[in-house]
Amino acid sequence: MAVYYWYAWIVVILVSFFLSSKKNKKLALLIYVLIQMILTTYLQIDSLFWLSFSIQALFGIYLWAEPRPMLQHIWPVLFTCFWAIFQLFLLSNPVWYLFPGVQVAIIGVLILVNYLNFSLNSQLGLWLLMNVLGGFAAKLVSWALFLDYMPDYIYEQKVMLKGIIVILIINGIAHLRKSSLKLKRKKRLFA
C-alpha cells in the first residue's frame, strides 16, 4: 500500500510543478489522483471499489474528449480489447507478474500511444479508459467462462499510476527535444 502512495505523490508532484495549466487539464488530473488516494484507504467496502472505477472512467472520458475525427474514437475500444486480453493472459499465466513483462508492456503501449500523436490530455484519458474498461472486460469474460478473477485493486492502481508517470516522462522528453531544436535554429540564424 505504501508503494501506491509513493507513485501517487510522484504523479502529484510531476503534475503540480511540470505541467502548465494553460494547455493541460492539470486540475482535473490532480483531483482525480487525490480522490483515488482517498478512496484507496476505504476499499474494504465493495461499493467503493466500483465507485473508484466509475470515477476513473469519468475522468478518462473527460481527458479524452477533444475535437477529433470520428474514426479516431475507435482507439479506446482497440486499446481496451488489448488490455483485457493482456489481463486475461496474466490471469492464465500469473508468473508474468513476477517478471518485468508487465512494465515492458506498459512502456511499449505508451510509446505506441505517443506515436499516434495524441495530445497529453488524450494520452492520459486513453490510458485511464484503457485500464478501467480493460479490467471490466476481463472481469466479464472471466465471469462468462466461470473463472475466478477479481482484480487486485491496489495493483491495478499502481499500474495506472506507473502509466501516468511514463506518459509524463515521454511527453517531457519530447518537449525538451522540441525546445533544444528551437534553440539550435535560433543559434544558426544568429550565427
Solvent accessible surface area in square Angstrom, and as a share of the most:
residue,aa,sasa,rsa
1,M,109,0.49
2,A,67,0.52
3,V,78,0.45
4,Y,1,0.00
5,Y,51,0.19
6,W,178,0.62
7,Y,55,0.21
8,A,0,0.00
9,W,119,0.42
10,I,71,0.36
11,V,0,0.00
12,V,16,0.09
13,I,88,0.45
14,L,39,0.20
15,V,0,0.00
16,S,38,0.25
17,F,153,0.64
18,F,152,0.63
19,L,25,0.12
20,S,62,0.40
21,S,80,0.52
22,K,192,0.81
23,K,167,0.71
24,N,26,0.13
25,K,55,0.23
26,K,40,0.17
27,L,124,0.62
28,A,13,0.10
29,L,2,0.01
30,L,30,0.15
31,I,73,0.37
32,Y,0,0.00
33,V,2,0.01
34,L,73,0.36
35,I,54,0.27
36,Q,1,0.00
37,M,16,0.07
38,I,107,0.54
39,L,19,0.10
40,T,2,0.01
41,T,64,0.37
42,Y,128,0.49
43,L,32,0.16
44,Q,162,0.72
45,I,102,0.52
46,D,91,0.47
47,S,76,0.49
48,L,37,0.18
49,F,11,0.05
50,W,92,0.32
51,L,82,0.41
52,S,0,0.00
53,F,19,0.08
54,S,58,0.37
55,I,29,0.15
56,Q,1,0.01
57,A,21,0.16
58,L,120,0.60
59,F,36,0.15
60,G,0,0.00
61,I,95,0.48
62,Y,111,0.42
63,L,0,0.00
64,W,14,0.05
65,A,57,0.45
66,E,47,0.21
67,P,139,0.88
68,R,42,0.15
69,P,88,0.55
70,M,164,0.73
71,L,144,0.72
72,Q,63,0.28
73,H,67,0.30
74,I,82,0.42
75,W,73,0.26
76,P,12,0.08
77,V,89,0.51
78,L,90,0.45
79,F,12,0.05
80,T,15,0.09
81,C,68,0.41
82,F,86,0.36
83,W,5,0.02
84,A,7,0.05
85,I,118,0.60
86,F,31,0.13
87,Q,12,0.05
88,L,39,0.19
89,F,83,0.35
90,L,5,0.03
91,L,52,0.26
92,S,79,0.51
93,N,57,0.29
94,P,82,0.52
95,V,75,0.43
96,W,102,0.36
97,Y,91,0.35
98,L,150,0.75
99,F,106,0.44
100,P,90,0.57
101,G,23,0.22
102,V,3,0.02
103,Q,70,0.31
104,V,99,0.57
105,A,23,0.18
106,I,3,0.01
107,I,78,0.40
108,G,40,0.39
109,V,11,0.06
110,L,2,0.01
111,I,71,0.36
112,L,95,0.47
113,V,3,0.02
114,N,34,0.17
115,Y,161,0.61
116,L,49,0.24
117,N,137,0.70
118,F,19,0.08
119,S,51,0.33
120,L,23,0.11
121,N,10,0.05
122,S,0,0.00
123,Q,3,0.01
124,L,2,0.01
125,G,0,0.00
126,L,1,0.00
127,W,2,0.01
128,L,0,0.00
129,L,11,0.05
130,M,1,0.00
131,N,5,0.03
132,V,9,0.05
133,L,72,0.36
134,G,0,0.00
135,G,6,0.05
136,F,98,0.41
137,A,30,0.23
138,A,0,0.00
139,K,55,0.23
140,L,86,0.43
141,V,61,0.35
142,S,1,0.01
143,W,181,0.64
144,A,64,0.50
145,L,112,0.56
146,F,188,0.78
147,L,86,0.43
148,D,142,0.73
149,Y,21,0.08
150,M,111,0.50
151,P,11,0.07
152,D,89,0.46
153,Y,14,0.05
154,I,37,0.19
155,Y,50,0.19
156,E,20,0.09
157,Q,1,0.01
158,K,45,0.19
159,V,7,0.04
160,M,1,0.00
161,L,2,0.01
162,K,36,0.15
163,G,0,0.00
164,I,0,0.00
165,I,22,0.11
166,V,27,0.16
167,I,1,0.01
168,L,18,0.09
169,I,88,0.45
170,I,28,0.14
171,N,33,0.17
172,G,32,0.31
173,I,84,0.43
174,A,31,0.24
175,H,122,0.54
176,L,125,0.62
177,R,163,0.59
178,K,130,0.55
179,S,40,0.26
180,S,49,0.32
181,L,87,0.43
182,K,124,0.52
183,L,107,0.53
184,K,110,0.47
185,R,141,0.52
186,K,113,0.48
187,K,142,0.60
188,R,177,0.65
189,L,148,0.74
190,F,178,0.74
191,A,119,0.92
